[in-house]
Amino acid sequence: MKYLFIHQNFPAQYRHVVRHLADQPENEIYFVTQPNENAMPGVHKITYPKDARGSVNCHTYAAEIERAIHIGATVADVCRGLQAQGFRPDLIVGHSGWGETLFVKDVFPDVPLLANFEFYYHARGVDVGFDPEFVSIFNDPSRLRARNGINLLAFQAADWGHSATKWQRGLNPSEMRSRISVLHEGVDTALACPNPNARFKIPGGRTLTARDEVVTYVARNLEPYRGFHIFMRSLPQLLRRRKHAQVVIVGGDGVSYGAPPPPRSTFREMMLREVGADLDLSRVHFLGMLEYNDYISLLQISSAHVYLTYPFVLSWSLIEAMACGCMIIGSNTPPVLEVLRDGANGLSVDFFDHQKVATLIETALAKREVMLPLRAAARATAVAQFDLKRLILPRWNRLFDDLINGRQPVHAT
């Protein structure tokens, strides 16, 4: 089969399924993306300019739609180039959010298009206005309505859609949900798994193991959307009461979601100015980004793993931490509660209650034996719902086969 994938940050959500397809020599795979250093054997990577943008002479509400149209037209030109070389895919799969999939059906009208509908914006009740401390960049409901125009145009241009979780799918209007399957990217639970012999070296040369008190926090970037400010505010109480606890924080200083920090600053620097004087910084370790195997080793030695998020897209890291058998302390926000059951496979906490976050971490550290059933249940949840090879890849295969063969997909939930 011939596959065409489209995502601005190769390979992104399609990493596992693209690798799975590329491992089959009979498949031919092209991936259209913006320039980056990532590569994958068996995948033809084709880039379009990262700074693709249109005119600035438009209404503020129309700026993102105008940019999406420019990106979509650029991607369509790339597709025409592939067509001129004789390439015609059997299936096109791409992310809808930035306009990349808008016009590919105009190039390949008879090829089925599966689009990722990751997040449909709402002016109330989701991420916007959730945290009064940080004003959303989308706090204007009219701008949000216009922003959703990209999703609506992309839906009209697609044959079918997919969303990673039931909650994310449920954000879409009902007329869209009828053609969107719930399909997570999956976690390799054979790789992300408990390992009592794991070791992890922190800055300064000390090696930590599962016998140490290790508190972990992971995010792509350290920012309010992932509760970084709440986590940092929990640390003075925690470190004061747990004299041997080591806090290991993974994540960059950029901004993935929401408004940026103050000029010439980062959220890490901002929170250290607020609470740093009350912390034993010799026990708080900021590691930036990690190689995947090192990241898994860290999760495997974790005594308590904290995952906080606005009502927003669920991070892969939560499922990976569960697969490693971590003791999860998660915010009681809807995307987390889809997989985390308080007292059954982890502990949930009010997103804003940093004192309760600290107390739950203390409990996890002080009562490790009591927490073992919750850790085992977290692992069981990841295996039962997100196992890559046993569950998720077969579901991707079925969905692809249905679309390629003109059948109505049967597992829209």
N, C-alpha and C positions, 0 to 999 in steps of 0.2 A: 504494500500500500504506500501511497504518497501522502505525506502530511505536511501542512503548513501551519506553524505556530506563530503567534504574534503577541509580543509583550515588550514593553519599553525597557525592561530590566532582565534580560536573559540570565538564567532560565526561570527565575521567580517561582510562581506556584506550579509551574509545569515541570519542575526539575525531575521528579520521580517518574512521571509518566513518559516524558521525553526520553529519559535514560532507558526505560523499559522498552520503548519502541525502537530506539537506536540499537539496542542489543540484538535485535532480530534483523539479520542481514538482508532479508527480502524487502525491508522498508526503506523508503527514501524520505528524509526529513529535512525541511528547511525551517529556519527560525528567523523572523524579521524582528529587529530590536534596535534600540539605540546603542551607540558604542560603549562597550565595557570590555574588561579583560577576561571574562569568563569564556570557557570553551568546553565542548563535550564531544568525545569521539563519535563519529557517525552522524553528526549534525552539521548541516551547512548554515552557518550564521551569516546573515546579511543585515547590514546596519543602515539606518537613515539618520540624518543630522539630529543631534540632541537639542540644538537650539531652534528646532523648527517652530516657527511662530508666524502669526499674521500681523495685520495692521493694528496699531494701537488706537486708531481713530474710530472707536466704536463706543457704545454705551458700556458703562462698567458692568452691567448685568450680562452683557453679551460677550465680554472678553474671553471667558473660558470656553464658551461655545465656539467662538471664532477661532481660538487656538486649536480646539479639538477638530474642527473642520480642516484646518491647515495640516494637522498631523495626519488625519484620515486621508487627505488627498495625497500627502507625501507617501504614506504606506501603499496607497493604491498605485502610485507610480512605480514603486518597487515591485509590486505584484505584476504590473504590466511588463516590466523587465523580465521577470521570471517566465511569464507567458511567452514572450518573444523568444526565449531560449528553449521553448518546448515543454516547460514544466506545467502540468495541470494536476493540482492536488485532488485526492479523493475526499479529503476533509480539511477544513480550516478551523483552527481553534485559537481564540484570542481574548484578551482582556478588553472590556468595553469602556472602561472608565475614562480614558484619555482621548477617545475618538479614533483609535487605531483601526477598529473594525468597521467603521462607518461605510466605507465605499468598496470593500473588497468584493462584495457580491456584484458590483457593477463590472468588475473585471472577470470574475468567475461565477456567473449567474446560476449555473447548474450544480455548483459544488456546495454541499451543506456546510453551514457556518454555526459553530458552537461558541457562544460568547460567555465570558465570566462576568456575572453581575454581582460584584463584590459588596457594594454599599449604595443604598438609595437614601438620599439625605432627607432629614425631617427637621422642621423648624422648632419642634418641641418634642420632648419625651425620649430623645436619644442622646447623642453626644452634645449637640448645641444647647447651651445653657445648663448643662449638667453640673459643671464646676464653676461657681460664681467667682472664684478667685482669678480665673483666666478667661478673658473674653474670647469667644470663638471668632475665627476669621470669617465664619459663615453666620454671624449673628443677625444678618439681614435676611428675613424670610423670602423676600422677593429675589434676592440673589440666589438663594438656595433653590427656589422654584426654577429659575433659569438654569442653574447647574444641573438639575435633574433632567433637563432637556437632552443632555448628552446620553444619559441612560435610556431615555424614551426613544431617541433616534436610533441608538444602537440596538434596542430590542426589536424595532420595526425591521432592521436590516439583518436580523439573525434568524436562523431556523429553530434554534433551541438555546437555552441558557443553563448555567450551573452556578451555584453558590455553595460556599464551603460549609455552612451550618444552617440549621433550620431557622435560627433567629435572623441571620442575614437574609435568607430567602424571604422571610416574613416581612421584612421592611419594604419590599416591593409592592406596588399596587396589585390587587387581586387578579386583574387581567394579565399581568405579567407572570405571576406565580404559577399559573396553569401551564407555562412552558419553561419552567426552571426546575432542574433537578438539584437536590441536595447532594453534594459530592465533595468531600474533603480531599485535600492533597495527600493525606496519609502520612504515617510515621513508620519508619523501619524499626519495628519493636525488637528485632534481633540485634540491632546496633544500639538503639536507645533502650537499655535494659539495666537492671540492677547488677552491680559488681562490687561485692564486699571488699575486694582487694584493690579497688581503684585508688589512685594517688594523684594529687594535684599540687604543683609547686606555685606558691604565691610570690609576689615581689619581695625581695630580701632573701630568698633562698629556702624558706621554710616549706616543708612538704606536709600537706594536710591529708588526712585519711578519714574514713567514716567514723573513727573513734573520736575525732575532734568535734567541737561544736561549730558547725559551719552553716551560716545563714546565707542563702543565695538570692539574688535578684537579677533578672535578665530582661533586657529590652533591646530592640534594634538601636534606639536612641533614648537617652535618659531625659524624659520629658513628662509633662503633666498627664497627657492622654494615657500613659501607662503607670500613673500613680507614683512617679518618682518622688515628687515633693512629699507625699504622704509617707512613703517608706522612709525617707530621710528623717522626717519628724519623729518616727518611731524609734530611731536608733539611740538617742540619749538615754531614754528609760531602759531600753534593752541592754546596752553596754554597761550601764550602771549596776544592773542587777545580775547580769551574767558575765562574770569577770574573765571567763576564758573563751567567750564567743568571738569568732572571726567572721566578719561580714565581707562577702565577695560580690562585687557588683560588675556586671557585664553590660556593655552598651556604649555607643558612641556619643559624641557631643553635638551631633547635628539635630535636625528637626524632621521627623517623619510625618507628624500629624499636628495640626493646630498652629497657633500663633508662635512666633519665635520668641526667645528670651530677650531681655533688655539689650540694647546695642553694645557690641564689644564684650559680650558675656555669654555664658552657657547656663543651662539650668543646673548643672553640677556646681559651677562656681556660685550661682545664686543661692543654692541650698547650703553650701558650705559656709557662706557668709552668715546665713541664718542660724545654723545649728552647729557649725564646726567647732566653736569654742567649748561646746558641751560634749564633744566626742573624743574618745581615745583613738586618734587617727592612725595609730600604729596597728589597729585592729580593723580598719575599714580600707578595703583594697579595691581601687577602681582599675579594671583591667582593659577597658576599651573593648574592641572586638576580638574574638578568639577563633582559632581554627576549630572546625567542627568536632574533631576527636577530642581536643582539649576541653571543649564545652561540655561534651558528654561526660568526660571524666569528672568535671566539676559537679555536674548534676548527680553523679553516682556517689559522691561523698557528702552531699548536702544533708544537713540535719533538719532544715526547715527552708522551704522554697516559697517566696512571696511573689504572688502574681496579682497585680492590681490593674484595672483598666476601666476607662469610661465605657458606657454602652457603645461599643465600636467593634471593629473587626477583631475576631479572636486570634491571638498570636499562636504560631506553631509551637513556640517554646513551652506553653502550658501543657500541650499534649506530650511533648518530648519529656518534660519533667515528670509527668504522670507515668509515662512508659518506663522511666528510670526508677520508679518506685519512690519518688520524693514525697515528703510530708508537705502537702500543699496547703498554703494559707492564701485564699483567693477572695477578691472582692465579690460582694453579693450583687453584682451587676448581671443583667440578663445573658450576655454571651458566655460568662463564666458558669452561671448556674445551669446552662444547658448540659455541661459535662461534670460539674462539681456538685456533689450532694453533701451538705453540711453534716458532719458526724458519721458519714458513711465511707467516703473516699477522700476526705479532706476536711478542712475547716473554712467556713466563709465568714466574712467580716464586712461591716459597713465601710465602703470605700474611704470615707473621710475620717474615720475614727482611728487616728494614728496611735492612740494609747491602747486601744483594743488590739490593733495589729501587734504592738510590742508584747502585750500580755499573751496573745496566742503563740507568738514565737517563743516566749519564755516557757510556756507550757509544753510546746513541742520539744524543747531542749531538755527540760527537766523530767519529762515522762516518756522517754524514748520507747520503752517497752510497751507502754499503753498505746502508742501511736503505730505500732507495727501493723495491726490489721488495716488501718486507714491507708498506709503506704501500699500494702498488698492490694487493696481494693482499687487504689489509683492506677496501679499497673494493670490490673484486670480490666478496668474501664478502657484504658488506652488500647489494649489488645483486642477487646471485644468490639470496639467501635471504630478504631482507626488503624488497625494493622495493615500495613502497606501491601504485602505480598499475598496474604490470605483473603483480604476483603476489598481493599480500595482499588488495586490494579485490576482485578476482575470486573469491578463495577465500571471503571473507566473503559475497559475493553467492550463491555456490553453496550454502553452508551455510544461509543464510537461506531460499533457494528450496526446498531439501530439506525443511526443517522446516515451512514454510508449506504446502507441497503434500503433506505426510504421507509423505515418502520417508525411508528410512534414509540418513543421511549416509554418504558413501563414503570420506571422507578422514580417518577416525580413524586415527592412526598410533601 
